[in-house]
Amino acid sequence: YASFWSVVYPCVPLIIPPKTTGSAFGFLYSIDNLGSTIGSLIAGAIKDGTQLQGGYFWVCMTLGFIVLVGFGISIYVWIYDVKHQGKLSDASPRILRAKMTRDEEKPLVGQIQKQL
């Protein structure tokens, strides 16, 4: 669980425009808190509702299933990233940030040149 968020949070500035980075971090924190709250309740309900090995067997199976789903999603995101510009695989965040800034400034430069 902790390793997932330690990987996701550094990726936000790489894929989100600088103007909306704060909102993206806020959204991630909200999802994290929601998952922590609901996940504990669901695990408790599963444990209380089952008797095999004191109820922990199905809790472990559920968490294992969630891990497999997360692994599948990470493979999908990796393949998608490779096919579309590879922003998450970029070696240098500074270079990527410079590319994003240039792409965002191009329309402004065109507007300024038209006004001149």
C-alpha positions, 0 to 999 in steps of 0.5 A, spaced: 500 500 500 505 505 501 509 503 495 503 504 491 502 512 493 510 513 493 510 511 486 504 515 484 505 522 488 511 523 484 508 522 477 503 527 478 507 533 476 510 529 470 503 528 467 499 534 470 500 541 467 503 545 472 496 550 473 492 544 476 498 540 480 495 542 486 488 540 484 491 533 482 494 532 489 488 534 493 484 529 489 489 523 490 489 525 498 481 525 497 482 518 494 487 515 499 483 517 505 476 514 502 480 508 500 483 508 507 476 509 511 472 504 506 477 499 506 478 498 513 470 497 514 470 492 508 476 488 511 472 488 518 465 486 515 469 480 511 473 478 517 466 478 521 462 474 516 467 468 515 469 463 520 475 460 516 481 461 519 478 466 524 476 470 518 482 472 516 483 467 510 478 471 506 480 478 508 487 475 505 484 473 499 480 479 498 487 483 499 490 479 494 485 480 489 486 487 490 493 487 489 492 483 482 487 488 480 492 493 481 498 490 478 494 489 472 492 496 472 499 498 472 501 494 466 496 497 462 498 504 464 505 502 462 503 499 456 499 506 455 505 510 457 509 507 452 504 508 446 503 515 448 509 519 448 512 515 454 512 521 459 512 517 465 518 513 463 522 520 461 529 520 464 529 527 467 523 531 470 526 537 468 526 536 461 519 533 461 517 540 464 521 544 459 517 540 454 510 541 457 512 549 458 514 550 451 507 546 448 503 550 453 506 557 450 506 555 443 499 558 442 500 564 446 506 566 442 502 565 436 497 570 439 502 575 440 505 574 433 498 576 430 497 582 435 504 585 432 
